[in-house]
């Protein structure tokens, strides 16, 4: 990573944890997240969030070049949206791995935020 656009803190993060490796899918947690029982669903979602929070955060930091606070906010927003929209229920194991599904969702969220930020910047420039 020498000479990369990321700082020393990101290199240390990358050495301690390989951001490209997401955890093995916990099928029991996915099944619980699909439960009609709200307590079981919350427990399943919590297990998924606990396992994937750090990998998503690091993925946003290292792959998308987000600042620490921005990556943390986006990670939290990802899980809030996933809970509200029941995103993980739409995962189909026949179409690919859960970790790929999650990365695709995170990439879409990252692009949506980048687009919103550039539109806001364009509006500010036009107003001046």
C-alpha positions in Angstrom: 0.0 0.0 0.0 3.0 2.3 -0.1 2.4 5.4 -2.0 -1.4 4.9 -1.9 -3.8 7.8 -1.5 -4.7 6.5 2.0 -2.9 7.6 5.1 -0.9 5.8 7.7 -3.9 5.0 9.8 -5.6 3.3 6.9 -2.5 1.2 6.3 -2.5 0.1 9.9 -6.2 -0.7 9.7 -5.6 -2.7 6.5 -2.8 -4.7 8.2 -4.9 -5.5 11.2 -7.9 -6.5 9.2 -8.1 -7.4 5.5 -11.1 -5.2 4.4 -11.7 -7.4 1.3 -12.5 -10.4 3.5 -16.0 -10.3 4.8 -17.1 -12.9 7.4 -18.7 -16.2 6.6 -22.4 -15.9 6.2 -24.3 -17.0 9.2 -27.3 -18.7 7.7 -29.0 -19.0 11.1 -28.8 -15.2 11.5 -30.3 -14.7 8.0 -33.1 -17.2 8.8 -33.8 -15.3 12.1 -33.8 -12.0 10.3 -36.6 -13.4 8.1 -38.7 -14.5 11.1 -42.2 -13.1 11.6 -41.4 -12.9 15.4 -40.0 -9.4 16.0 -37.8 -10.5 18.8 -36.2 -13.3 16.8 -35.9 -10.9 13.8 -34.1 -8.3 15.9 -31.7 -10.9 17.3 -30.9 -12.2 13.8 -30.4 -8.7 12.5 -28.1 -7.8 15.5 -26.0 -10.9 14.8 -25.6 -9.8 11.2 -24.8 -6.2 12.2 -22.3 -7.3 14.8 -20.5 -9.5 12.2 -20.5 -7.0 9.3 -20.2 -3.6 10.9 -16.4 -3.5 11.0 -15.9 -5.0 7.5 -18.3 -2.5 6.0 -16.7 0.4 7.8 -13.2 -0.7 6.6 -14.5 -1.3 3.1 -15.9 2.2 3.0 -12.6 3.6 4.4 -10.2 1.6 2.2 -12.1 1.0 -1.0 -14.2 4.2 -1.2 -11.6 6.5 0.5 -14.1 7.8 3.1 -12.9 9.7 6.1 -13.3 7.8 9.5 -16.4 9.8 10.6 -18.0 9.6 7.2 -17.4 5.9 7.0 -18.9 5.4 10.4 -22.0 7.4 9.6 -22.5 5.6 6.3 -22.1 2.2 8.0 -24.6 3.2 10.6 -27.0 4.5 7.9 -26.6 1.3 5.9 -27.8 -0.8 8.9 -30.6 1.6 9.7 -31.8 1.5 6.1 -31.4 -2.3 6.0 -33.5 -2.7 9.1 -36.3 -0.3 8.0 -36.4 -1.7 4.4 -35.9 -5.3 5.5 -33.1 -5.4 2.9 -31.6 -8.7 3.9 -34.9 -10.5 3.2 -34.3 -9.9 -0.5 -31.0 -11.9 -0.4 -31.3 -15.0 -2.6 -28.5 -17.6 -2.0 -29.0 -19.0 -5.5 -27.7 -15.6 -7.0 -24.5 -15.4 -5.0 -22.8 -15.0 -1.7 -24.3 -12.9 1.1 -21.1 -10.9 1.4 -21.3 -10.0 -2.3 -24.9 -8.9 -1.8 -23.8 -6.7 1.2 -20.9 -5.1 -0.8 -23.3 -4.4 -3.7 -25.7 -2.7 -1.3 -22.9 -0.7 0.3 -21.5 0.4 -3.1 -25.0 1.6 -4.1 -25.3 3.6 -0.9 -21.8 5.0 -1.3 -22.7 6.1 -4.9 -26.0 7.6 -3.7 -24.2 9.7 -1.1 -21.5 10.8 -3.6 -24.2 11.8 -6.1 -26.1 13.7 -3.4 -22.9 15.5 -2.3 -22.0 16.5 -5.8 -25.5 17.8 -6.5 -25.3 19.8 -3.3 -22.0 21.3 -4.3 -23.3 22.2 -7.8 -26.3 24.0 -6.2 -24.0 25.9 -3.9 -21.8 27.0 -6.8 -24.8 28.0 -8.9 -26.2 30.1 -6.0 -22.9 32.1 -5.7 
